[in-house]
Structures are given as structure tokens and as C-alpha cells.
């Protein structure tokens, strides 16, 4: 990736982890891809959690070392700095696109009919059967011996 900074590559990697987590999660929920995809989803999700924890730790350490409240700056969007250190442009358009995609997914995905009532309980029972070798009827004692 010539012409990109380390920060841009880091941001792209984090976005890639987030998108991969979401896509594999939906596919696993729909029973697409089998155990291999479920393992990939778990691995990518754990990597994303590690990135989030490292980010939070970095914000706390930087706030203490530089004696400034970075969390407030992240929330308000304002930070005290020299004029030559100012951010040259904002990316509000990117935030608007991401927000529109997320809202469209939340509204549109249930309308596709892929989410069925009881699908989560069926997934839970399938997972329990795989992990324990018992079905819910065996646990309730209704399964013939």
C-alpha cells in the first residue's frame, strides 16, 4: 500500500476486523459455513476485542502521560493544541455513510425474512447438542432410553 501512512493501515485493519466479525456472525447465524466459519468468527471477534482493550489502555496511558483528557476530546471533538497541529479536514461524510449503512441494515435485515422466530433457540440447541451430545429433550428427561 504505497502512499498510505501507518495510521491509515491500522484504521483499515480495524475496519476489516469489524466488517469480518459482522459478516461471519451473520453467516454463522444463518448456518452457512459450518464449524470452520464459526471458528473464524470466534477468532476474529476475539482479535477485535483485543484491539478494543489495547485502544482503551492506550487512551488511558496517553491521557496520564500528556496530562490531558483524551476521552473528553473524543466526545466533544475539540482539543487544545497549537494551530499548526490542527486537523486539516473532517470526515463527517464518512460518519454519515457508516451511520446510514448501519441503520439500513438494522431496518432492512429483518425485512429479508432471514430472521425467523425461534432461530436463536434452534441455534442454541444445535450448539448444545454438538458440545454435550445431548438434545434438550434428553436434558428434560423426555427422550426414550
N, C-alpha and C positions, 0 to 999 in steps of 0.2 A: 504494500500500500504506500506507494511513493506520494509525498505531498501531504501526508496526514501526520498529526502530532501523536505523541504517546497518549495524551488525554483523549483524543478523538478515538483512537483504537480501543482504549479502555471503555469509553462510553458505548462504542459499538458492541464490544464483547458483553457488557452488562445488558444491553438491549437484546442481544442474541440469546442470552440465558433466559431472560424474561419471556421472550416470544416462544422459545423452545419449550419452556416449562408449561406455558399455556396451551400450546398446540398438542404436545404429548399428553397433557392432562385430559384434554377433550377427547383425544383418540382412545386413551385408556378407558375413560368413562363410557365410551361407545363400544367397548370390547373390540377395538381394532388394534392389531399389532401384537397381541399376546403378551407373554411374560417378558420377552426381550424389550418391548417398548415400555412396559411397566417399570422395568429396571432402569432404563434410560431416563424415564420421567423422574424416578426417585433420585437418581444420581444428579441430574441437572437441577432439581429442586433443592437438594442439599447444597450444591455449589452456590446457588443463588442465595440461600440463607447465610452461607459463609461470607459471601460478598457483602451482604447487608450488615452483618455483625462487624466485619472489618471496617466498613464505611462508618458505622456509628462510633467505633473505637477511635478511628482516625479523626472524626469531628471533635470528639471529647479531648483527645490529646492535643490537637491543634488549638482548640479553644483555650486550654490551660497554658500551653507554651507561648501563645501570642497574646494572651490576656485580652481576648475579645470573645463576644458571644456570637459564634457562628450560627447557632440554631436560630437566633433572632433574625440574623441576616438572611437565612434561607427562607424564613416565613415571610418577612416583610419585603425582601428583595432589595433592601438598602444596606449599605456598608460604608463606614468611614474609610477613606483612602485618598491618596494623592491623585490629582487629576490625570496624570499620565498612566495610572493603574486602572482607570475606569474601563468598564466593559464597553466595547465599541458598538455592539448591537445586541438586540434582544431576539429571542426565538419564540415569541408569542404565537406565531403561526404554527410552529411545530407543536406547542402545547395544545392549541385548538384542534389540530388534526388528531393527536392522540386521544384527546377527550371525545371527539366525535366518533372515533373508531370504537372506543370502549363503550360509549352509550349505545351505539348501533348494535354492538354485539349483545349487550345486556337486553336490549329490546328485541332484536331480531332472532337470536338463537332459540329462545323458547317457541317462537312462531314457526320454526322449521319443522317442528314435530319430532325432533330427535330426542328431546327431553320427554320421557314418559313417566307418568306417575308410578312410583314404586321401583323405578330403575335403580335408585341408590340402594334400596334394600336387597334387590336381586344381586347387585354387585357385592354387597357386604356378605350375603350368603355364599356366593361363589368363592369369595376370598376365604371365608371361614372354612369352607369345605376343602379348599386346596391346602390351607395351613394346618388344619387339625384332622382332616379326614372324616369329619362328622358333618352331617347336614343339620339344619335347625330342627327337623323332625326327630332326629336321633337325640339331640340335646333335650327336647321336650319330653322324650320318652315315648313318642308315638310310633317310632319305627319298629317294625317287627324284628324280633331277634334272629 
